[in-house]
């Protein structure tokens, strides 16, 4: 994703961000391409997952704001794989809290998805 496209995403985000009172912590700018897994169906045959890529715009200790190609429904689980400067590649489990459609000229229809972290890897809980 180019800088110009990232700036467009930030401008779109400013118009569609959830009210600040819904957040427990301040978020910090965090621009990172992430891969993800979303459980789609569970049955006798096993579990089916959707895999894809998203772009993180910001994060806090409790959550992350993603830009994705499709919306998640409220309470849907998503495992996000991202790079962390201290621990390398990490996998965190989040719960989608909301999703809003946005239009980005060069990318088409996308969704802002607000996620709340529900699992932190053990490596991130240790203090050095």
Backbone as a chain_set.jsonl record, in Angstrom:
{"seq": "XXXXXXXXXXXXXXXXXXXXXXXXXXXXXXXXXXXXXXXXXXXXXXXXXXXXXXXXXXXXXXXXXXXXXXXXXXXXXXXXXXXXXXXXXXXXXXXXXXXXXXXXXXXXXXXXXXXXXXXXXXXXXXXX", "coords": {"N": [[0.843, -1.164, 0.0], [0.635, 2.156, -0.884], [1.978, 5.363, 0.284], [0.253, 7.458, -0.389], [-2.2, 6.156, -0.601], [-2.477, 5.265, 2.024], [-2.742, 7.731, 3.349], [-5.227, 8.509, 2.307], [-6.805, 6.56, 3.496], [-6.542, 7.282, 6.211], [-7.851, 9.762, 6.116], [-10.438, 8.947, 5.403], [-10.979, 7.413, 7.636], [-11.112, 9.349, 9.639], [-13.58, 10.47, 9.19], [-15.282, 8.421, 9.838], [-14.832, 7.286, 12.324], [-15.348, 5.607, 15.457], [-17.089, 6.887, 18.372], [-15.021, 8.572, 20.815], [-15.566, 7.941, 23.528], [-16.096, 5.256, 23.621], [-13.767, 3.916, 23.758], [-11.264, 2.527, 25.867], [-8.612, 3.066, 26.153], [-6.07, 5.232, 24.812], [-5.294, 5.21, 21.355], [-2.479, 4.469, 19.31], [-0.667, 5.537, 16.428], [-0.183, 3.08, 14.016], [0.971, 1.634, 11.44], [0.646, -1.055, 9.503], [0.9, -3.917, 7.491], [-1.112, -6.727, 7.686], [-1.739, -10.22, 8.078], [-4.596, -12.392, 8.202], [-6.884, -14.67, 9.841], [-10.113, -15.889, 9.73], [-12.638, -17.575, 11.351], [-15.083, -19.25, 9.553], [-17.027, -21.273, 9.334], [-18.214, -24.013, 11.267], [-18.426, -27.454, 11.556], [-19.45, -30.915, 11.203], [-17.589, -31.821, 9.438], [-15.387, -30.379, 10.055], [-13.556, -27.341, 10.716], [-13.84, -24.282, 8.907], [-11.919, -21.779, 7.444], [-11.406, -18.355, 6.581], [-8.885, -16.718, 4.854], [-6.779, -13.865, 4.642], [-5.602, -10.526, 3.827], [-5.073, -7.542, 5.656], [-4.95, -4.091, 6.67], [-3.464, -2.478, 9.291], [-4.321, 0.434, 11.033], [-4.153, 1.762, 13.481], [-3.407, 1.071, 16.972], [-3.904, -0.165, 20.324], [-3.284, -1.211, 23.718], [-5.507, -2.68, 24.112], [-6.863, -2.99, 21.682], [-7.358, -2.804, 18.053], [-7.438, -1.037, 14.954], [-8.551, -1.936, 11.869], [-8.275, -2.016, 8.282], [-10.14, -3.548, 5.867], [-11.068, -5.822, 3.217], [-13.628, -6.778, 3.418], [-16.551, -6.725, 5.542], [-16.68, -7.56, 9.01], [-18.846, -9.288, 11.233], [-20.391, -8.165, 14.294], [-18.814, -9.294, 17.194], [-17.535, -11.35, 15.893], [-14.761, -13.508, 15.592], [-11.305, -12.9, 14.961], [-8.127, -13.761, 13.947], [-5.174, -12.108, 14.035], [-2.191, -11.648, 12.348], [0.743, -10.049, 12.817], [3.653, -7.916, 12.546], [5.828, -7.342, 15.204], [8.069, -5.145, 16.657], [9.584, -5.935, 18.844], [9.04, -8.655, 19.372], [8.935, -9.945, 16.971], [7.079, -11.692, 14.495], [3.726, -11.85, 15.429], [0.739, -13.409, 16.719], [-2.419, -12.467, 17.405], [-5.57, -12.723, 19.011], [-8.638, -11.335, 18.214], [-11.797, -9.657, 18.742], [-14.351, -8.613, 16.698], [-15.759, -5.44, 16.991], [-17.167, -3.444, 15.69], [-18.007, -2.413, 12.346], [-17.481, -0.388, 9.516], [-18.379, 0.821, 6.335], [-16.151, 2.168, 3.881], [-15.084, 4.312, 1.247], [-12.444, 4.217, -0.909], [-10.79, 5.843, -3.32], [-8.72, 4.749, -5.064], [-8.732, 2.114, -4.282], [-11.272, 1.109, -3.972], [-14.289, -0.262, -2.511], [-14.014, -0.606, 0.908], [-13.613, -1.662, 4.369], [-13.651, -0.275, 7.594], [-12.687, -1.767, 10.528], [-13.237, -2.124, 13.838], [-11.544, -3.61, 16.447], [-11.384, -5.611, 19.403], [-8.931, -6.799, 21.555], [-8.71, -10.117, 22.623], [-7.031, -12.111, 23.319], [-3.69, -12.418, 24.239], [-0.485, -13.281, 23.196], [1.711, -15.386, 25.132], [4.418, -14.604, 25.072], [4.301, -11.874, 24.878], [3.381, -11.096, 27.306], [5.316, -11.393, 29.188], [7.691, -9.742, 31.223], [10.754, -8.062, 30.74]], "CA": [[0.0, 0.0, 0.0], [1.457, 3.345, -1.015], [1.723, 6.423, 1.249], [-0.922, 8.216, -0.828], [-3.372, 5.361, -0.239], [-2.571, 5.295, 3.49], [-3.309, 9.033, 3.708], [-6.657, 8.468, 1.998], [-7.444, 5.744, 4.533], [-6.634, 8.093, 7.424], [-8.903, 10.762, 5.909], [-11.717, 8.238, 5.477], [-11.146, 6.996, 9.023], [-11.497, 10.513, 10.43], [-15.01, 10.704, 9.001], [-16.084, 7.261, 10.223], [-14.326, 6.694, 13.557], [-16.309, 5.473, 16.545], [-16.935, 7.936, 19.381], [-13.914, 8.315, 21.728], [-15.995, 7.403, 24.808], [-16.179, 3.805, 23.528], [-12.43, 3.371, 23.938], [-10.732, 2.583, 27.225], [-7.239, 3.561, 26.071], [-5.716, 5.965, 23.596], [-4.634, 4.412, 20.33], [-1.314, 5.097, 18.702], [-0.514, 5.246, 15.005], [0.489, 1.798, 13.8], [0.692, 1.273, 10.057], [1.246, -2.366, 9.305], [0.142, -4.907, 6.729], [-1.335, -7.903, 8.522], [-2.528, -11.318, 7.523], [-5.599, -12.77, 9.198], [-7.702, -15.868, 9.694], [-11.444, -15.709, 10.308], [-13.431, -18.81, 11.27], [-16.309, -19.024, 8.783], [-18.045, -22.298, 9.598], [-17.814, -25.187, 12.022], [-19.382, -28.538, 11.331], [-18.94, -32.267, 11.382], [-16.438, -31.974, 8.545], [-14.279, -29.6, 10.597], [-13.698, -25.886, 10.693], [-13.453, -23.625, 7.669], [-11.386, -20.459, 7.733], [-11.099, -17.44, 5.492], [-7.573, -16.114, 5.032], [-6.644, -12.669, 3.837], [-4.716, -9.468, 4.298], [-5.695, -6.303, 6.1], [-3.98, -3.054, 6.984], [-3.723, -1.871, 10.604], [-4.105, 1.883, 11.053], [-3.704, 2.126, 14.819], [-3.617, 0.017, 17.959], [-3.682, 0.118, 21.737], [-3.107, -2.469, 24.443], [-6.782, -3.398, 24.103], [-7.516, -3.169, 20.398], [-6.72, -2.436, 16.797], [-8.318, -0.603, 13.881], [-8.124, -2.556, 10.622], [-8.954, -1.763, 7.012], [-10.271, -4.864, 5.252], [-11.867, -5.902, 2.001], [-15.02, -7.13, 3.729], [-16.937, -6.426, 6.919], [-16.894, -8.64, 9.962], [-20.014, -9.003, 12.058], [-20.071, -7.899, 15.691], [-18.418, -10.45, 18.005], [-16.826, -12.349, 15.092], [-13.361, -13.625, 15.971], [-10.316, -12.767, 13.902], [-6.738, -13.908, 14.383], [-4.37, -11.175, 13.248], [-0.752, -11.91, 12.362], [1.417, -8.785, 12.516], [5.041, -7.846, 12.976], [6.083, -6.515, 16.378], [9.513, -4.898, 16.652], [10.234, -6.603, 19.971], [8.817, -10.097, 19.394], [8.832, -10.488, 15.621], [5.713, -11.933, 14.023], [2.843, -12.287, 16.511], [-0.648, -13.739, 16.378], [-3.333, -12.057, 18.468], [-6.972, -13.009, 18.751], [-9.488, -10.167, 18.439], [-13.233, -9.757, 18.512], [-14.831, -7.427, 15.975], [-16.722, -4.641, 17.766], [-17.97, -2.689, 14.728], [-17.458, -2.298, 10.987], [-18.094, 0.702, 8.746], [-17.873, 0.87, 4.954], [-15.488, 3.39, 3.422], [-14.747, 4.311, -0.181], [-11.114, 4.743, -1.198], [-10.817, 5.957, -4.781], [-7.828, 3.829, -5.778], [-8.876, 0.749, -3.786], [-12.674, 0.688, -4.026], [-15.038, -0.39, -1.259], [-13.305, -1.253, 2.004], [-14.29, -1.549, 5.659], [-12.928, -0.057, 8.837], [-13.161, -2.742, 11.5], [-12.704, -1.913, 15.179], [-11.394, -4.909, 17.102], [-10.927, -5.651, 20.795], [-8.064, -7.955, 21.778], [-9.202, -11.034, 23.651], [-5.95, -13.025, 23.678], [-2.349, -11.901, 24.0], [0.489, -14.37, 23.306], [2.502, -15.408, 26.357], [5.672, -13.893, 24.885], [4.068, -10.443, 25.049], [3.009, -10.856, 28.706], [6.52, -11.439, 30.028], [8.469, -8.499, 31.317], [12.199, -8.352, 30.69]], "C": [[0.893, 1.233, 0.0], [1.057, 4.399, 0.008], [0.47, 7.214, 0.898], [-2.202, 7.48, -0.436], [-3.569, 5.337, 1.271], [-3.171, 6.612, 3.947], [-4.801, 9.086, 3.416], [-7.408, 7.651, 3.046], [-7.582, 6.526, 5.824], [-7.714, 9.15, 7.292], [-10.281, 10.124, 5.989], [-12.005, 7.826, 6.912], [-11.632, 8.152, 9.875], [-12.993, 10.775, 10.331], [-15.863, 9.579, 9.559], [-15.657, 6.623, 11.54], [-15.413, 6.641, 14.624], [-16.063, 6.557, 17.581], [-15.838, 7.58, 20.392], [-14.345, 7.68, 23.046], [-16.115, 5.883, 24.791], [-14.824, 3.142, 23.752], [-11.992, 3.512, 25.378], [-9.333, 3.185, 27.254], [-7.037, 4.341, 24.777], [-5.023, 5.018, 22.628], [-3.475, 5.198, 19.754], [-1.235, 4.665, 17.246], [0.309, 3.971, 14.846], [0.129, 1.354, 12.398], [1.422, -0.016, 9.735], [0.324, -3.236, 8.457], [0.076, -6.169, 7.579], [-2.003, -9.0, 7.699], [-3.525, -11.718, 8.607], [-6.253, -14.095, 8.836], [-9.021, -15.591, 10.406], [-12.186, -17.043, 10.22], [-14.765, -18.517, 10.597], [-17.407, -20.025, 9.119], [-17.423, -23.446, 10.382], [-18.864, -26.25, 11.798], [-18.731, -29.879, 11.561], [-17.693, -32.51, 10.544], [-15.211, -31.221, 9.067], [-14.587, -28.117, 10.535], [-13.201, -25.344, 9.359], [-13.044, -22.197, 7.993], [-11.226, -19.665, 6.459], [-9.758, -16.798, 5.832], [-7.498, -14.869, 4.16], [-5.626, -11.717, 4.41], [-5.523, -8.24, 4.641], [-4.57, -5.304, 6.354], [-4.374, -2.443, 8.315], [-3.407, -0.385, 10.538], [-3.612, 2.365, 12.41], [-3.993, 0.973, 15.773], [-3.431, 0.574, 19.358], [-3.439, -1.219, 22.412], [-4.37, -3.322, 24.35], [-7.379, -3.646, 22.733], [-6.713, -2.688, 19.218], [-7.793, -1.99, 15.804], [-7.751, -1.124, 12.571], [-8.897, -2.0, 9.441], [-8.937, -3.097, 6.28], [-11.135, -4.787, 4.005], [-13.298, -6.326, 2.226], [-15.287, -6.857, 5.205], [-16.964, -7.705, 7.745], [-18.154, -8.301, 10.742], [-19.574, -8.832, 13.511], [-19.867, -9.225, 16.422], [-17.742, -11.55, 17.187], [-15.353, -12.339, 15.49], [-12.471, -13.505, 14.747], [-8.933, -12.91, 14.527], [-5.885, -13.068, 13.453], [-2.891, -11.495, 13.454], [-0.054, -10.628, 11.925], [2.849, -8.845, 13.021], [5.138, -6.91, 14.169], [7.589, -6.366, 16.505], [10.249, -5.655, 17.754], [10.164, -8.131, 19.894], [8.767, -10.724, 18.005], [7.375, -10.653, 15.228], [4.869, -12.487, 15.165], [1.473, -12.625, 15.96], [-1.5, -13.391, 17.585], [-4.754, -12.398, 18.052], [-7.807, -11.796, 19.145], [-10.948, -10.534, 18.218], [-13.653, -8.474, 17.803], [-15.899, -6.731, 16.819], [-17.661, -3.853, 16.863], [-17.268, -2.705, 13.381], [-18.225, -1.202, 10.257], [-17.514, 0.701, 7.336], [-17.211, 2.217, 4.673], [-15.177, 3.213, 1.941], [-13.379, 4.949, -0.327], [-10.959, 4.678, -2.706], [-9.97, 4.898, -5.481], [-8.011, 2.364, -5.373], [-10.31, 0.226, -3.819], [-13.327, 0.637, -2.657], [-14.248, -1.211, -0.244], [-14.107, -1.075, 3.283], [-13.279, -1.224, 6.743], [-13.526, -1.03, 9.838], [-12.455, -2.479, 12.825], [-12.698, -3.233, 15.922], [-10.901, -4.742, 18.533], [-10.125, -6.929, 20.997], [-8.652, -8.826, 22.887], [-8.16, -12.081, 24.037], [-4.621, -12.391, 23.291], [-1.376, -13.073, 24.145], [1.32, -14.26, 24.586], [3.794, -14.621, 26.232], [5.505, -12.39, 25.099], [3.713, -10.118, 26.494], [4.22, -10.817, 29.617], [7.173, -10.084, 30.069], [9.944, -8.873, 31.373], [12.922, -7.722, 31.849]], "O": [[1.813, 1.331, 0.811], [-0.05, 4.36, 0.545], [-0.292, 7.598, 1.786], [-3.17, 8.099, 0.007], [-4.703, 5.384, 1.749], [-4.02, 6.625, 4.837], [-5.563, 9.653, 4.2], [-8.518, 8.009, 3.439], [-8.623, 6.453, 6.478], [-8.429, 9.417, 8.257], [-11.197, 10.698, 6.579], [-13.151, 7.884, 7.356], [-12.481, 7.962, 10.746], [-13.606, 11.25, 11.288], [-17.067, 9.763, 9.74], [-16.088, 5.51, 11.841], [-16.282, 7.51, 14.69], [-14.959, 7.094, 17.668], [-15.725, 6.421, 20.792], [-13.562, 6.939, 23.64], [-16.226, 5.272, 25.854], [-14.753, 1.924, 23.919], [-12.311, 4.502, 26.037], [-8.917, 3.749, 28.266], [-7.739, 4.134, 23.787], [-4.264, 4.138, 23.034], [-3.491, 6.428, 19.717], [-1.676, 3.576, 16.879], [1.361, 3.813, 15.465], [-0.925, 0.752, 12.195], [2.652, -0.062, 9.699], [-0.886, -3.28, 8.683], [1.085, -6.619, 8.123], [-2.734, -8.728, 6.747], [-3.325, -11.42, 9.785], [-6.185, -14.566, 7.701], [-9.039, -15.118, 11.542], [-12.347, -17.585, 9.126], [-15.497, -17.627, 11.03], [-18.583, -19.665, 9.182], [-16.261, -23.8, 10.183], [-20.061, -25.969, 11.846], [-17.604, -29.968, 12.049], [-16.842, -33.32, 10.911], [-14.107, -31.418, 8.558], [-15.728, -27.703, 10.328], [-12.266, -25.878, 8.762], [-13.738, -21.493, 8.727], [-10.948, -20.216, 5.394], [-9.53, -16.384, 6.969], [-8.078, -14.823, 3.075], [-4.889, -12.041, 5.342], [-6.529, -7.937, 3.999], [-3.389, -5.64, 6.261], [-5.489, -1.944, 8.463], [-2.35, 0.01, 10.046], [-2.768, 3.258, 12.494], [-4.715, 0.033, 15.442], [-2.867, 1.653, 19.543], [-3.394, -2.252, 21.744], [-4.311, -4.543, 24.494], [-8.316, -4.435, 22.612], [-5.574, -2.236, 19.34], [-8.913, -2.501, 15.813], [-6.622, -0.804, 12.2], [-10.04, -1.565, 9.585], [-7.884, -3.705, 6.09], [-11.84, -3.804, 3.777], [-14.112, -6.241, 1.307], [-14.361, -6.77, 6.011], [-17.238, -8.789, 7.231], [-18.487, -7.125, 10.89], [-18.506, -9.303, 13.902], [-20.66, -10.155, 16.277], [-17.404, -12.594, 17.744], [-14.77, -11.275, 15.699], [-12.823, -13.942, 13.652], [-8.618, -12.253, 15.519], [-5.869, -13.282, 12.241], [-2.411, -11.597, 14.583], [-0.236, -10.172, 10.796], [3.208, -9.71, 13.819], [4.59, -5.808, 14.145], [8.313, -7.361, 16.464], [11.427, -5.978, 17.599], [11.101, -8.821, 20.295], [8.572, -11.934, 17.889], [6.533, -9.834, 15.596], [5.245, -13.474, 15.797], [1.096, -12.185, 14.874], [-1.321, -13.958, 18.663], [-5.09, -12.36, 16.868], [-7.7, -11.291, 20.262], [-11.284, -11.55, 17.61], [-13.343, -7.375, 18.262], [-16.832, -7.373, 17.3], [-18.815, -3.617, 17.219], [-16.071, -2.981, 13.297], [-19.447, -1.098, 10.363], [-16.301, 0.593, 7.16], [-17.65, 3.259, 5.16], [-15.027, 2.092, 1.455], [-13.174, 6.092, 0.084], [-10.99, 3.601, -3.3], [-10.45, 4.223, -6.392], [-7.502, 1.469, -6.048], [-10.531, -0.979, -3.705], [-12.968, 1.394, -1.755], [-13.866, -2.352, -0.503], [-15.149, -0.42, 3.287], [-12.199, -1.812, 6.807], [-14.747, -1.106, 9.978], [-11.233, -2.594, 12.925], [-13.727, -3.902, 16.018], [-10.106, -3.851, 18.833], [-10.586, -8.016, 20.651], [-9.039, -8.333, 23.946], [-8.373, -12.854, 24.971], [-4.446, -11.897, 22.177], [-1.445, -13.794, 25.14], [1.594, -13.157, 25.059], [4.23, -14.017, 27.212], [6.463, -11.706, 25.461], [3.744, -8.947, 26.871], [4.151, -10.26, 30.712], [7.205, -9.364, 29.071], [10.324, -9.875, 31.978], [14.14, -7.863, 31.966]]}, "num_chains": 1, "name": "protein.A"}
